[in-house]
Amino acid sequence: MSMETPWLTDEEQLAWRAFLALSTLVPAAIERDLQRDSGLSAADYRVMSTVSEKPGQQWPLRELAASMLWSRSRLSHHLDRMGARGLVARSSDPEDKRGCMVTLTDHGVRVLAAAAPPHVRSVRKRVIDQMTPAELEVFGAVARRLAEAAASDQE
């Protein structure tokens, strides 16, 4: 059975290559800014900001990994490195004796509070302020649709 390849048109090729550049260059620039301004990696910031959103700044590791779309193993190894720097702590999970809770330390809270303003300025400069409100609305809708399609492929 022969299936013809649906090759990209010139316009589709341009859009695809723009997406590749966007998905490589913009996150790298934002991470460089974050590293310069706070010494945090994008992964550090994502873990810390995600944990900070929960009451008590504490999440079960299994739920944190799932919300970040990371494996428990990947998150656990990253938490080891963050814990060595005093940013997070782990404790036993009262609801899952085999699991653990991830908590921001007082030091981690201070580091995140100092990192957030320059990080938001970087995101605003490199993404948000590059679009009109109408473009931002479309961009958000398209990004959500692409992410949902990719997520549904993993289920």
C-alpha positions as a Python dict, from the first residue, in 0.01 Angstrom:
ca = {
    (1, 'M'): (0, 0, 0),
    (2, 'S'): (155, 326, -111),
    (3, 'M'): (87, 649, 74),
    (4, 'E'): (188, 972, -86),
    (5, 'T'): (384, 1205, 142),
    (6, 'P'): (197, 1532, 200),
    (7, 'W'): (502, 1758, 151),
    (8, 'L'): (489, 2105, 303),
    (9, 'T'): (406, 2397, 79),
    (10, 'D'): (645, 2692, 76),
    (11, 'E'): (417, 2879, 317),
    (12, 'E'): (388, 2577, 548),
    (13, 'Q'): (766, 2530, 535),
    (14, 'L'): (821, 2893, 637),
    (15, 'A'): (575, 2855, 927),
    (16, 'W'): (736, 2531, 1040),
    (17, 'R'): (1086, 2679, 1033),
    (18, 'A'): (965, 2986, 1221),
    (19, 'F'): (817, 2754, 1486),
    (20, 'L'): (1148, 2567, 1513),
    (21, 'A'): (1338, 2892, 1559),
    (22, 'L'): (1081, 3017, 1812),
    (23, 'S'): (1088, 2696, 2014),
    (24, 'T'): (1468, 2702, 2027),
    (25, 'L'): (1574, 3067, 2044),
    (26, 'V'): (1312, 3221, 2274),
    (27, 'P'): (1335, 2969, 2561),
    (28, 'A'): (1716, 2980, 2537),
    (29, 'A'): (1718, 3361, 2559),
    (30, 'I'): (1478, 3359, 2854),
    (31, 'E'): (1688, 3095, 3030),
    (32, 'R'): (2008, 3297, 2972),
    (33, 'D'): (1836, 3598, 3131),
    (34, 'L'): (1715, 3385, 3423),
    (35, 'Q'): (2060, 3236, 3478),
    (36, 'R'): (2225, 3578, 3462),
    (37, 'D'): (1971, 3747, 3688),
    (38, 'S'): (1917, 3478, 3951),
    (39, 'G'): (2151, 3184, 3896),
    (40, 'L'): (1849, 2957, 3842),
    (41, 'S'): (1795, 2727, 3547),
    (42, 'A'): (1461, 2722, 3371),
    (43, 'A'): (1395, 2383, 3530),
    (44, 'D'): (1473, 2521, 3878),
    (45, 'Y'): (1239, 2813, 3824),
    (46, 'R'): (963, 2592, 3688),
    (47, 'V'): (982, 2356, 3986),
    (48, 'M'): (990, 2642, 4237),
    (49, 'S'): (715, 2848, 4077),
    (50, 'T'): (492, 2541, 4042),
    (51, 'V'): (541, 2441, 4408),
    (52, 'S'): (483, 2801, 4518),
    (53, 'E'): (132, 2792, 4372),
    (54, 'K'): (12, 2533, 4625),
    (55, 'P'): (-108, 2625, 4974),
    (56, 'G'): (181, 2579, 5214),
    (57, 'Q'): (413, 2571, 4912),
    (58, 'Q'): (410, 2194, 4929),
    (59, 'W'): (317, 1926, 4672),
    (60, 'P'): (330, 1549, 4664),
    (61, 'L'): (618, 1455, 4432),
    (62, 'R'): (395, 1234, 4215),
    (63, 'E'): (146, 1519, 4157),
    (64, 'L'): (421, 1774, 4095),
    (65, 'A'): (585, 1545, 3836),
    (66, 'A'): (250, 1490, 3663),
    (67, 'S'): (167, 1862, 3655),
    (68, 'M'): (507, 1940, 3501),
    (69, 'L'): (486, 1646, 3256),
    (70, 'W'): (812, 1506, 3401),
    (71, 'S'): (884, 1152, 3513),
    (72, 'R'): (914, 1101, 3888),
    (73, 'S'): (1272, 990, 3835),
    (74, 'R'): (1366, 1307, 3644),
    (75, 'L'): (1202, 1526, 3906),
    (76, 'S'): (1362, 1333, 4192),
    (77, 'H'): (1711, 1377, 4047),
    (78, 'H'): (1649, 1747, 3987),
    (79, 'L'): (1518, 1788, 4342),
    (80, 'D'): (1839, 1629, 4474),
    (81, 'R'): (2040, 1904, 4306),
    (82, 'M'): (1800, 2177, 4424),
    (83, 'G'): (1799, 2035, 4777),
    (84, 'A'): (2179, 2049, 4789),
    (85, 'R'): (2146, 2424, 4722),
    (86, 'G'): (1888, 2465, 4997),
    (87, 'L'): (1600, 2557, 4762),
    (88, 'V'): (1363, 2269, 4837),
    (89, 'A'): (1315, 2004, 5101),
    (90, 'R'): (1147, 1666, 5097),
    (91, 'S'): (943, 1504, 5369),
    (92, 'S'): (726, 1194, 5390),
    (93, 'D'): (382, 1211, 5236),
    (94, 'P'): (119, 1148, 5506),
    (95, 'E'): (-122, 1006, 5244),
    (96, 'D'): (129, 786, 5057),
    (97, 'K'): (385, 611, 5275),
    (98, 'R'): (601, 538, 4969),
    (99, 'G'): (582, 897, 4842),
    (100, 'C'): (723, 1228, 4953),
    (101, 'M'): (622, 1591, 4972),
    (102, 'V'): (823, 1866, 4803),
    (103, 'T'): (838, 2197, 4989),
    (104, 'L'): (1009, 2527, 4915),
    (105, 'T'): (1251, 2614, 5192),
    (106, 'D'): (1258, 2966, 5337),
    (107, 'H'): (1572, 3022, 5130),
    (108, 'G'): (1391, 2889, 4821),
    (109, 'V'): (1101, 3130, 4882),
    (110, 'R'): (1345, 3422, 4902),
    (111, 'V'): (1534, 3312, 4588),
    (112, 'L'): (1209, 3272, 4394),
    (113, 'A'): (1079, 3611, 4514),
    (114, 'A'): (1401, 3775, 4393),
    (115, 'A'): (1403, 3582, 4063),
    (116, 'A'): (1041, 3641, 3965),
    (117, 'P'): (1046, 4015, 3876),
    (118, 'P'): (1341, 3999, 3632),
    (119, 'H'): (1206, 3672, 3489),
    (120, 'V'): (867, 3829, 3420),
    (121, 'R'): (1041, 4127, 3259),
    (122, 'S'): (1234, 3886, 3034),
    (123, 'V'): (917, 3697, 2934),
    (124, 'R'): (741, 4026, 2869),
    (125, 'K'): (1032, 4164, 2661),
    (126, 'R'): (1091, 3849, 2457),
    (127, 'V'): (732, 3729, 2408),
    (128, 'I'): (439, 3933, 2538),
    (129, 'D'): (550, 4278, 2423),
    (130, 'Q'): (632, 4147, 2074),
    (131, 'M'): (261, 4103, 1997),
    (132, 'T'): (-49, 4314, 1982),
    (133, 'P'): (-331, 4207, 2217),
    (134, 'A'): (-511, 4045, 1921),
    (135, 'E'): (-196, 3855, 1817),
    (136, 'L'): (-140, 3744, 2176),
    (137, 'E'): (-493, 3605, 2193),
    (138, 'V'): (-442, 3406, 1871),
    (139, 'F'): (-94, 3295, 1978),
    (140, 'G'): (-230, 3168, 2309),
    (141, 'A'): (-513, 2981, 2139),
    (142, 'V'): (-279, 2818, 1886),
    (143, 'A'): (-21, 2728, 2152),
    (144, 'R'): (-289, 2567, 2370),
    (145, 'R'): (-427, 2370, 2074),
    (146, 'L'): (-83, 2242, 1974),
    (147, 'A'): (-1, 2147, 2334),
    (148, 'E'): (-336, 1968, 2378),
    (149, 'A'): (-285, 1773, 2054),
    (150, 'A'): (63, 1667, 2161),
    (151, 'A'): (-61, 1573, 2509),
    (152, 'S'): (-344, 1362, 2367),
    (153, 'D'): (-89, 1166, 2164),
    (154, 'Q'): (80, 1064, 2492),
    (155, 'E'): (-236, 926, 2652),
}
